[in-house]
Amino acid sequence: MLSAFFLLEGESEKAVKGNLKERNIGDLLDLISKEQKTGVLSISGKSEKAQVAFDNGMVVMAGSDLKRMDDLLGHRLVKGGLIKQANLDEALAIQKNTLQVLGNILVEKGFVEKEVLRKSLLLQVQEAVYRILDWAEGNYDFEDKEVKYDKALYTPLSTEYLLVEGQRIVTEWPKVRKTIPSSDIVFIAKSKETTEGIVAPEEDQGLLPEQEQVLKLLNGSRTVKDIVDLSRLGEFEATKALSELLGRGLIEPRAEEAKAAPEIKPRDIKGIAMSMVSFALIAVIIIFIISYVTLTSRKFLDTGSKQAINIEHSLKEPLGQIQLERIRMAVELYYLEHEGYPSSLSDLVSEGFISKGELTFPWGKMYYYKQRGSDYILLQPKR
């Protein structure tokens, strides 16, 4: 049974549903963990869906569809060079006739070792959770029910660990993507010139194990995506290792890649600034109209009546929306200057992008803002 601590207003103990604007993914996972719940969390995002299965608050399975985890596992094993496509086809044929778990078939046939399979499943679950942590829009549905899984293959993961590690990845991804903007780039090893002569990249001292691993996989034709699959480090860790090697001058894009690299255009700061001015002018005009209409209305309505209050409230709606957009543009200008979004709206005030009074105009309440790694959420205040 779900406790009152977990339920939102309007939710029942049988079906816990809601919108991600009311409760984000991180808070959902944290609450399920604290409640030590067993069940399945289904999430429908903008264009994707995901499911996360819990056993006593621990994450045991995760993916776009828990029923299709075998399909993704087989694809991952082939891409990672752990099994051949022929092995997978044979195992899938057996599964079709016997309805056995794909992982067990692969182990029994000797196509892959059990420990290797377990680690692959572990990485698959981790990446599925990390992928949804920055979803800001969509709906969720938690079903409190028994979750069946192969405990010999699936390792329950600490939800708290996944949240901490996931937040680190969400925060660092923008910097990594800026260095390596495409998974189709082909990198080659680059010798380094020192005072002692030419040093091959693999002889460079102080490389981390992940960096050494991806460096050995470079062969002049493998793309970033290929390196990610073959390294079995996960998309973020493998791409980050490449980014660090690039920063140290140990690798470089293949010649044709460097020539074909698209020019990255900077954001139009002047355009954003002019848009802010435009919004400010529109706001002034609307304030004038609202003031006039409100004063005119009060000539015919009792100022203490509910009707007068409702008119004032409805007139604030368009003004509140304009103010929301003005704050959003201030956030974007902050990003341009600091190469990152503010941790809170008060940073906009201290940096002079907006005045303190504008953060509560016209409702008298602070707008909702939350910085989430490479993105943010900005909403009207609750009324």
N, C-alpha and C positions, 0 to 999 in steps of 0.2 A: 504493500500500500504506500502511496506517496504521502509524505507528510505535508503539513500546512506550509512548512518552510519552502518547499519546492514549488507549490502551486501559485500561479498568477491569478489575478482576479478574473473570474469567469471560467476558470479551468476546473474540471472534475477529476476525481481520483482515477477514473477509468480511462479517460483520454486527455492527455495534456497537449494542447495545441497552442500555437501562437505565432507572432510575427517577429522576425529578427530585428526589427526596429525597436521593439519593446524589450527584447532580451537577446543579446548577441551570442554567438557560438561559444565563445570562451566562458561566459557566465553559465550557459547551459551545461557544458561539460563539467565545470567546476561543481555545480549544484548536484548533478547526477553522481559525481564522485563522492561528495560529502554525504549524500544520502545512501551511498553504497547500493545503488539501484541495479536491478537486473532487467534488461529489456533492450529495445531497439529504438534509436533516435533516427527518424527520417527527416531529411531536409530537402526542400525544393528551392533552389536558388534562381537567379535570373535565367540561366540557360542550362544549368546542370542540376542533377539530383545526387544525393549522397545518403548513405546509411552508416550508422555506427552502432555496433552491438556491445553491450556491457554485461559483465558478470561481477556482481557485488561492487560496482563502481569502477571496475577495471575494464579498459578497452580490450576486447578480444578479436574483433573483426571490424573492418571498415572498407568502404568502397562505394562506387556509384550504384551498385546493386549487389547485395550480399549473395544472391543466388548465382551470380556470374563471376564470383571470385576465382573459380577454377580456370575460366577463360583467360583472365588477366594474368594469373599465375603462370600458365603455360606460355603465354606470349613473353612474359618477363624472363623466364628460364631460357627460352630460345634466343632472345635478344642479348642476354647476358653470356651466351656461349656455354651455358651449363648443360644443355641437352640439344640434340639435333631435332629439326622439324619432323623427321621420320619417326623419332622416338615419341614425340608429342602426338602425332597422328595415330600411332599404334595404341598409345595409352587412352586417347579419346575414343577410339573404336571399342576398346574393352569397357570403358566407362559407360558407353551407350548401351551395351548389352547387359552389364552387371549392376549399373547404378552405384558403383563404388566411388569413393572419394579419389579425385585425380592424383592428389599427392601420394596417397597410399599405393596406387598402381605404379607410379613412377619409381617409388622406393623398392617395391617388391620385384619389379622388373630389372632393377639394378641400373636404371637410367640416371639416377641422382642419389647422393647420400642423404640420409635423413636430416643430418645437422645442416647441410647446405640448403635443403628445402625449408627447414624451419627458419633459417636466417632470411631467406628470400621472402617468406610470408611475413616475417616481422617487419622488414623494410617496406613491404607493400602496404601494410596496415598503417605504419607511421606516416608514410607519404600521403596516404588518403586523408588522414586527420589534418596534417599540416596544410593541405590544399584548401580546406574549407574554413580555416580559422579567420581569414579576412573577408569572408562573405558578409556583406552588410545588408543585403536585401533578400527576402524570401520568407518562407513559412516553415515551421517545424512541427513535428508530431512525435511524442514519445509514448511508446506502447510498453507498458509494464508486463513482461511475460518471460517465460523460461527461454534461455538461449542455448541451443545445442551446438557444440563445436568439438573438433578433435583436439583434446588437451595434449596429445603427444606431438602435435604439429603447431598449434597456435599458442603463443606465449602471452598471457595476460599482461598488459602494459599499464603502468601507473599513469592515470589521467593527469595528475599534477605534473609529472615529468613531461608529458606530451605538450601540455600548455606552456610550460616554461621554455622548452626547446622550440616549440612552434613559434612563440613570440619572438625568440631570437632570430629565427629564420625570416619571419615576416619583416622584421626591422632591417636585417642585413641584405635581403634580396635586391632592393632598389640599387644599391651600390654595385652589387655583382652584375646585375642586368645592364647597368650603365657601361661596364667594362666589356661584357660579352652580351651584346644585344640580340644575338640570334643563335639558335642551336644548330644551324646549318654551316657555321663557320668551320673551316679546317685549319688547325694549328700545326706548326712544325717546330721541332726543337731547334734552339738557337745557341751556338757556342758563345761563350762569354769571354771577353778580353780583359785580362787582369795584368798587374805588374809582373806576375810570374809567367805570363804567356796566355795562350788560348786554353780555356777550360771548357770541357764538354758539359752540358747541362746536368747529366747524371752524376758528374763528379763534384758538382757544387755542394759545399758543406751547409749543413743546417736545414735541409729540406725535411718537412713533415712527412710522415708515412703516406698520407693521402696525396701529397704533392708528388712523391716518388712514384706512387701507384699510377696516377694518371699520366705522368711523364713517360713511363715505360709503354703506355698504350698508344702514344702518338706514332703514326707510321706514314704521315704525309697524305693520307686519303680519308682517314676517319674524321667524321664531323663531331661537334660537341655532343650531339645526341648519341652517337656511337660510343663515345668515351663514357658518357653517363651510364649507358646500358652495360658496358663491359666491366666498368670499375665496381659496380654493385655497391657504390657508396651512397646512392640516392642522388636525385637531381641537384639539390642545393649544394651538398658537400663536394660533389665532383666538379660542378661549375665554379664553385668558390675556389677550389684548388687550382683550376685553370686560370682563374682571374689573378690569383696570387703569383703564379708562375709568370704570367704575362707582366705583372707589375715589377717582377724581379729581373725582367729582360731575358728569361730563360726560354721563352717560346715566342712565336710571332705568327700572324696570319699567313697562310700560303700566299705567294705573290699575287695570283689572280684574285684572291679573296680581298686583299688590301686595296686593289685597284677598283673592285666592284662595290666596296663598302659605301653605303648611301650616306650622304651628308646629313648630319643631325642638326636640324634647325632649332635655334634657341626659341624659347617662348617669347611671344610678342609683349614685352613689358609695357611699351607705350600703348598698345591696344587695350591691355587690361586696365591701365590707368585711366584711359579715356572712357572706357566702359563704366568705371567707378564714378567718374564725373557725371556721365549721362544718367546713371541711376540716382545720383544725388539730386540732380536737377528735377528728375521725374518725381522723386520723393517730396521735394519742396512744393511742386505743383499739387500733388495729391494731398499733402498736409493742408494747403490752402483750401482745396475743395472740401475736404472733410470738416475743417473748421467752419466753413460757411454753411455746409449742410447741417452740421450738428447744431449751430446757433439758430438756424432757421427752424429746425425740427423742434427745438425747445420753446419756440413761440407758440406752438400748437399742442405740445405735449407737456404733461406734468413731469418735471425733471426727476421726480422721485418714482415715477411709474416704471414697471418692468418693460413697457414698450420702448421707452426712451433708452433704457440700458441696452436692450437688444439692438437698437439702431446703432448705438455707439460701438458695440461689439462687432457687428457685421462690417462697419466701416473700417475697423482696424485690420480686418483680414487681408485686404490687398496691400495695405501699408506694411504689415508684418512680412508678407511674402517678398516685397521689394527690399526690406531691411535684411532679410535672410540672404538674398542674392548679393547685397552689398558686403555683408560679412564674409560670404563665400569668396568674393573677389579679393578681399583683404587677406584671406588665408592663402590664396594663390600668389599674391604679391610677396607675402612672407616666404613662401616656398622658393620663389625666384631669387630672393636675396640670401636665404640661409641654406638652400639646397635640401630642404626638409620642412615638413609641416610643423606648426607650433604644438607644444604639448598641451596648451590650454588657450582659451580665448584671451585671457589676461596678457599673454605674450604679445598679442596684436596691439594692445593699449600701450604697453611699456616700450614697444618699438615705434609707436607713432602712426600705425596704419589705420587706427580707428579710435574714437573716443570711448571712454568708459560708459557714458550714457547710452551709446548706440547698442551696447550689448544687451540692454533690457528694453529697448524701444520697439514697439509701442505698448507692449503688454505689462511692463513693469517686472518682468521675470527674465532670468538669464536663458539665452538660447542653449540648446543641448549640443555639446561638441565632444567628440572623442577621437583622438589620433590613434590610427591603427596601422603602424608600419608605413607602408608606401601609400596609404590612403587615409581618409578620415570620414567621420559621420557628422553632419550638421543638420539639426532639426529645429523646428519651431518649439518654443517652450510649452510645457503642458499647461492647459488652461481649464 
